[in-house]
Amino acid sequence: MTSEIASMLDELMGRNRNDTTGKATAKLEFTDPDVCQFYLCGFCPNELFVNTKADLGPCKKIHDENLRREYQASQEVFKLGFEEKFFDFLQECMIEVERKIKRNKQRLDQNQDEDAPINAETAEHANKLSLLSIEITNLLVEVERLGELGEVQQAMAKTEEVDKLKEERERIRLATKVNANPDQAYHGQQEKQMEVCGICGSFLIVGDVKSRVDDHLTGKQHMGYARIKAKMNELKEIFDKKREERGERRKSPSKTADRRDEREKRTSRERDSQRRDSRQNDDRRDSRDSRRRRSRDRDDRRRRDDRDRKRDRRRSRSRSGQRQREDKRKHRDDRRQRR
């Protein structure tokens, strides 16, 4: 709670709100790692689902409206990779909600009574109501975006379209009640026809009262996922347009084959470099070992030669002494014979 209050104060009064007067502080740039890159691109997803089941927790980065305007007006838009990271994160959010929608639809199909009669007209009305709800949600997101940009007249025109769609939805809802099976009045709440919201995955009652439907359509969770989907479509159009200008293939920016090939090539180059360095290290190590072995061999040969020379000298001296003794003995024998 304390961190949320601190982040709100930072957003309203600036992160340097506690600095003393006259103290020099460095100006914060939008490239600072403490700044939320998602907020610079449009909005921070952590702010969409506060106090809902899909709450992502508080964002630990800095949200500064001045920095966002500065970034949007700069030449660095779509050049620093912020939008690609933003798209990838939004895509992960949509994958999770699509899993939820699929799971809830499976639960709804399992809980439905197979023997219950199916009213084709009621099913058609339910489909129309679902499509109208999605269209109303998209228009509400567009109204919110236009309001942030200050385009009041266009926002009011979109609001009038929303009112017309709501009137049509209410007319279809009333027609659904009139044409409903009267036998369902004797079965309880379980007999009400349910559907799964195609935006947020919540369970809805087909033909529910207008106030509850409006509360759902304007709720944080529903509006949050609708805003994520609209932003993804907007980014995808921009990415596709930029790729067309560069002559690249139209694919999702987070799953492009070019990036995958480039990563594989880079990984291959790094692997080859590591192998080459390893071979060079092995060669140097072998070379050092070889030099050491040769040096040891030379030392061993030198020591053996020294030992052999010493042994030969000892033997030579021994033989010389033995010859001298023999000569002396012969000399003595000769003298004795002459006597």
C-alpha positions as CSV (number, residue, x, y, z in Angstrom):
1,M,0.0,0.0,0.0
2,T,2.9,2.4,0.8
3,S,4.5,1.7,-2.5
4,E,1.2,2.5,-4.3
5,I,0.8,5.8,-2.5
6,A,4.5,6.7,-3.2
7,S,4.0,6.0,-6.9
8,M,0.9,8.1,-7.0
9,L,2.7,11.0,-5.4
10,D,5.6,10.6,-7.8
11,E,3.2,10.8,-10.7
12,L,1.4,13.9,-9.4
13,M,4.3,15.8,-7.9
14,G,7.4,14.3,-9.5
15,R,9.9,11.8,-8.1
16,N,12.1,14.7,-6.7
17,R,9.2,16.1,-4.6
18,N,11.2,15.9,-1.3
19,D,14.3,17.6,-2.6
20,T,15.3,20.8,-0.8
21,T,15.0,24.1,-2.6
22,G,18.0,25.0,-4.7
23,K,19.4,21.5,-4.7
24,A,20.7,20.4,-8.1
25,T,19.1,17.2,-9.4
26,A,19.7,15.4,-12.7
27,K,16.9,15.6,-15.2
28,L,15.1,12.3,-15.7
29,E,15.2,11.0,-19.3
30,F,12.7,8.6,-20.9
31,T,15.6,6.2,-21.6
32,D,16.3,5.9,-17.9
33,P,15.9,2.2,-16.8
34,D,13.7,3.3,-13.9
35,V,11.1,4.7,-16.3
36,C,8.2,2.4,-17.3
37,Q,8.6,1.7,-21.0
38,F,5.1,0.4,-21.3
39,Y,3.7,3.7,-20.0
40,L,5.7,5.6,-22.6
41,C,4.1,3.5,-25.3
42,G,0.6,4.2,-24.2
43,F,-0.4,2.7,-20.9
44,C,0.9,0.4,-18.2
45,P,-1.0,-2.9,-18.0
46,N,-0.5,-3.0,-14.2
47,E,-2.9,0.0,-13.9
48,L,-5.7,-1.7,-15.9
49,F,-6.8,-4.4,-13.4
50,V,-6.3,-2.9,-10.0
51,N,-8.5,-4.6,-7.3
52,T,-9.8,-7.2,-9.8
53,K,-9.1,-11.0,-10.2
54,A,-6.7,-10.1,-13.0
55,D,-4.7,-7.7,-10.9
56,L,-1.0,-7.7,-12.0
57,G,0.2,-5.9,-8.9
58,P,1.7,-2.4,-8.7
59,C,4.3,-1.3,-11.2
60,K,7.7,-0.6,-9.7
61,K,8.7,1.8,-12.5
62,I,8.2,5.5,-12.9
63,H,5.1,6.8,-14.6
64,D,5.6,10.4,-15.8
65,E,3.1,12.0,-18.2
66,N,5.7,14.6,-19.3
67,L,8.2,11.9,-20.2
68,R,5.5,10.1,-22.2
69,R,4.7,13.2,-24.2
70,E,8.4,13.9,-24.7
71,Y,8.9,10.3,-25.9
72,Q,5.9,10.4,-28.2
73,A,7.1,13.7,-29.8
74,S,10.7,12.5,-30.2
75,Q,12.4,10.7,-33.1
76,E,13.1,7.6,-31.0
77,V,9.6,6.2,-31.3
78,F,9.7,2.6,-32.7
79,K,13.5,2.8,-32.7
80,L,14.4,1.8,-29.1
81,G,12.4,-1.5,-29.1
82,F,10.0,-0.3,-26.5
83,E,6.9,-1.0,-28.7
84,E,8.1,-4.6,-29.5
85,K,8.5,-5.4,-25.8
86,F,5.1,-3.8,-25.1
87,F,3.5,-5.9,-27.9
88,D,5.0,-9.1,-26.6
89,F,3.7,-8.4,-23.0
90,L,0.2,-7.5,-24.3
91,Q,0.3,-10.7,-26.4
92,E,1.0,-12.8,-23.3
93,C,-1.9,-11.1,-21.5
94,M,-4.2,-12.0,-24.4
95,I,-3.0,-15.6,-24.5
96,E,-4.0,-15.9,-20.8
97,V,-7.4,-14.4,-21.3
98,E,-8.0,-16.6,-24.4
99,R,-7.2,-19.6,-22.3
100,K,-9.7,-18.4,-19.7
101,I,-12.4,-17.9,-22.4
102,K,-11.8,-21.4,-23.8
103,R,-11.8,-23.0,-20.4
104,N,-15.0,-21.2,-19.3
105,K,-16.8,-22.2,-22.6
106,Q,-15.8,-25.8,-21.9
107,R,-17.3,-25.6,-18.4
108,L,-20.4,-24.0,-19.8
109,D,-20.8,-26.7,-22.4
110,Q,-20.3,-29.4,-19.7
111,N,-22.9,-27.9,-17.4
112,Q,-25.6,-27.4,-20.0
113,D,-28.4,-30.0,-20.0
114,E,-28.2,-31.9,-23.2
115,D,-31.9,-32.9,-23.0
116,A,-33.1,-29.3,-22.7
117,P,-34.8,-28.0,-25.9
118,I,-32.8,-25.5,-27.8
119,N,-34.6,-22.3,-29.0
120,A,-32.9,-21.3,-32.3
121,E,-34.3,-17.8,-32.1
122,T,-33.0,-17.3,-28.6
123,A,-29.6,-18.6,-29.6
124,E,-29.6,-16.1,-32.5
125,H,-30.5,-13.3,-30.2
126,A,-27.7,-14.3,-27.8
127,N,-25.2,-14.2,-30.7
128,K,-26.4,-10.7,-31.7
129,L,-26.2,-9.5,-28.1
130,S,-22.6,-10.8,-27.9
131,L,-21.6,-9.1,-31.1
132,L,-23.2,-5.8,-30.0
133,S,-21.4,-6.0,-26.6
134,I,-18.1,-6.4,-28.4
135,E,-18.8,-3.5,-30.7
136,I,-19.9,-1.3,-27.8
137,T,-16.7,-2.1,-25.9
138,N,-14.5,-1.3,-28.9
139,L,-16.3,2.1,-29.3
140,L,-15.9,2.8,-25.6
141,V,-12.2,2.2,-25.9
142,E,-12.1,4.5,-28.9
143,V,-14.0,7.2,-26.9
144,E,-11.5,6.9,-24.1
145,R,-8.6,7.2,-26.5
146,L,-10.1,10.2,-28.3
147,G,-10.7,11.9,-24.9
148,E,-7.1,11.5,-24.0
149,L,-6.0,13.1,-27.3
150,G,-8.4,16.0,-26.7
151,E,-10.6,15.3,-29.8
152,V,-13.9,16.1,-28.1
153,Q,-16.2,16.2,-31.1
154,Q,-15.1,12.9,-32.4
155,A,-15.5,11.4,-29.0
156,M,-19.0,12.7,-28.7
157,A,-19.9,11.3,-32.1
158,K,-18.6,7.8,-31.0
159,T,-20.7,8.2,-27.8
160,E,-23.8,8.7,-29.9
161,E,-23.0,5.5,-31.8
162,V,-22.6,3.7,-28.4
163,D,-26.1,5.0,-27.3
164,K,-27.7,3.7,-30.5
165,L,-26.1,0.3,-30.1
166,K,-27.2,0.1,-26.5
167,E,-30.8,0.9,-27.6
168,E,-30.6,-1.9,-30.2
169,R,-29.2,-4.2,-27.6
170,E,-32.0,-3.4,-25.2
171,R,-34.6,-4.0,-28.0
172,I,-33.1,-7.5,-28.7
173,R,-33.0,-8.3,-25.0
174,L,-36.7,-7.5,-24.6
175,A,-37.5,-9.6,-27.6
176,T,-35.5,-12.4,-26.1
177,K,-37.6,-12.2,-22.9
178,V,-40.9,-12.2,-24.9
179,N,-39.9,-15.2,-27.0
180,A,-38.4,-17.2,-24.1
181,N,-39.8,-20.6,-23.3
182,P,-42.5,-20.2,-20.7
183,D,-41.7,-23.5,-19.1
184,Q,-38.4,-22.0,-17.9
185,A,-40.3,-19.9,-15.4
186,Y,-40.8,-22.9,-13.2
187,H,-37.2,-23.9,-13.1
188,G,-34.9,-21.8,-11.0
189,Q,-31.9,-19.6,-11.6
190,Q,-30.1,-22.6,-13.1
191,E,-32.3,-22.6,-16.2
192,K,-31.1,-19.2,-17.2
193,Q,-29.1,-19.2,-20.4
194,M,-25.5,-18.3,-19.8
195,E,-22.7,-17.2,-22.2
196,V,-19.0,-16.4,-21.9
197,C,-17.8,-12.8,-22.6
198,G,-15.5,-12.9,-25.7
199,I,-13.4,-10.1,-24.3
200,C,-12.7,-10.9,-20.7
201,G,-14.0,-14.5,-20.3
202,S,-16.6,-13.7,-17.6
203,F,-19.9,-15.6,-17.3
204,L,-22.9,-13.5,-18.4
205,I,-26.7,-14.1,-18.3
206,V,-28.2,-13.8,-21.8
207,G,-30.8,-11.0,-21.8
208,D,-29.7,-9.7,-18.4
209,V,-30.9,-6.3,-17.1
210,K,-29.4,-3.3,-18.8
211,S,-27.7,-2.0,-15.6
212,R,-25.8,-5.2,-15.0
213,V,-24.7,-5.5,-18.6
214,D,-23.5,-1.8,-18.6
215,D,-21.7,-2.4,-15.4
216,H,-19.9,-5.4,-17.0
217,L,-19.0,-3.5,-20.2
218,T,-17.6,-0.5,-18.3
219,G,-15.9,-2.7,-15.7
220,K,-12.1,-2.5,-15.2
221,Q,-11.5,-6.1,-16.3
222,H,-13.6,-5.9,-19.4
223,M,-12.3,-2.5,-20.5
224,G,-8.8,-3.5,-19.7
225,Y,-8.7,-6.5,-22.0
226,A,-10.6,-4.5,-24.6
227,R,-8.0,-1.8,-24.4
228,I,-5.2,-4.3,-24.7
229,K,-6.7,-5.9,-27.8
230,A,-7.2,-2.5,-29.4
231,K,-3.6,-1.5,-28.7
232,M,-2.3,-4.8,-30.1
233,N,-4.3,-4.2,-33.3
234,E,-3.0,-0.6,-33.5
235,L,0.7,-1.7,-33.0
236,K,0.3,-4.6,-35.4
237,E,-0.9,-2.3,-38.2
238,I,2.1,0.0,-37.6
239,F,4.5,-2.9,-37.6
240,D,3.0,-4.3,-40.8
241,K,3.2,-0.9,-42.5
242,K,6.8,-0.5,-41.5
243,R,7.6,-4.0,-42.8
244,E,5.9,-3.2,-46.1
245,E,8.0,-0.1,-46.4
246,R,11.2,-2.2,-45.8
247,G,9.9,-5.0,-48.1
248,E,9.7,-7.5,-45.3
249,R,7.1,-10.3,-44.9
250,R,3.9,-9.6,-42.9
251,K,4.2,-11.4,-39.6
252,S,3.8,-10.8,-35.9
253,P,6.8,-8.7,-34.6
254,S,7.4,-11.1,-31.7
255,K,7.5,-14.2,-33.9
256,T,9.3,-13.2,-37.1
257,A,11.4,-15.7,-38.9
258,D,14.0,-13.1,-39.6
259,R,14.6,-12.4,-35.9
260,R,14.7,-16.1,-35.2
261,D,17.2,-16.7,-38.0
262,E,19.3,-13.8,-36.8
263,R,19.3,-15.2,-33.3
264,E,20.2,-18.6,-34.6
265,K,23.0,-17.2,-36.7
266,R,24.2,-15.1,-33.7
267,T,24.1,-18.2,-31.5
268,S,25.9,-20.2,-34.1
269,R,28.6,-17.6,-34.4
270,E,29.0,-17.4,-30.7
271,R,29.2,-21.2,-30.5
272,D,31.8,-21.3,-33.2
273,S,33.8,-18.6,-31.5
274,Q,33.7,-20.5,-28.2
275,R,34.8,-23.6,-30.0
276,R,37.6,-21.8,-31.8
277,D,38.7,-20.2,-28.5
278,S,38.6,-23.6,-26.8
279,R,40.7,-25.1,-29.6
280,Q,43.2,-22.3,-29.4
281,N,43.3,-22.7,-25.6
282,D,43.8,-26.4,-26.0
283,D,46.5,-25.8,-28.6
284,R,48.3,-23.3,-26.4
285,R,47.9,-25.7,-23.4
286,D,49.3,-28.6,-25.6
287,S,52.1,-26.3,-26.8
288,R,53.0,-25.4,-23.2
289,D,52.8,-29.1,-22.2
290,S,54.9,-30.0,-25.2
291,R,57.6,-27.4,-24.4
292,R,57.6,-28.6,-20.8
293,R,58.0,-32.2,-21.8
294,R,60.8,-31.3,-24.2
295,S,62.5,-29.3,-21.5
296,R,62.1,-32.2,-19.0
297,D,63.5,-34.6,-21.7
298,R,66.5,-32.3,-22.3
299,D,67.1,-32.1,-18.5
300,D,66.8,-35.8,-18.2
301,R,69.2,-36.4,-21.1
302,R,71.6,-33.9,-19.6
303,R,71.5,-35.6,-16.2
304,R,72.0,-39.0,-17.8
305,D,74.9,-37.7,-19.9
306,D,76.5,-36.2,-16.7
307,R,76.0,-39.5,-14.9
308,D,77.5,-41.5,-17.8
309,R,80.5,-39.1,-18.0
310,K,81.1,-39.4,-14.3
311,R,80.8,-43.1,-14.4
312,D,83.2,-43.3,-17.4
313,R,85.7,-41.1,-15.6
314,R,85.5,-43.2,-12.5
315,R,86.0,-46.3,-14.6
316,S,88.8,-44.7,-16.5
317,R,90.5,-43.7,-13.2
318,S,89.9,-47.2,-11.8
319,R,91.5,-48.8,-14.9
320,S,94.4,-46.4,-14.9
321,G,95.1,-47.2,-11.2
322,Q,94.8,-50.9,-11.9
323,R,97.3,-50.7,-14.7
324,Q,99.7,-48.7,-12.6
325,R,99.5,-51.3,-9.8
326,E,100.1,-54.1,-12.4
327,D,103.1,-52.3,-13.8
328,K,104.5,-51.8,-10.4
329,R,104.0,-55.5,-9.6
330,K,105.7,-56.5,-12.9
331,H,108.5,-54.2,-12.1
332,R,109.1,-55.7,-8.7
333,D,108.9,-59.2,-10.2
334,D,111.5,-58.3,-12.8
335,R,113.8,-56.9,-10.2
336,R,113.5,-60.1,-8.1
337,Q,114.3,-62.2,-11.1
338,R,117.4,-60.2,-11.9
339,R,118.7,-60.6,-8.4
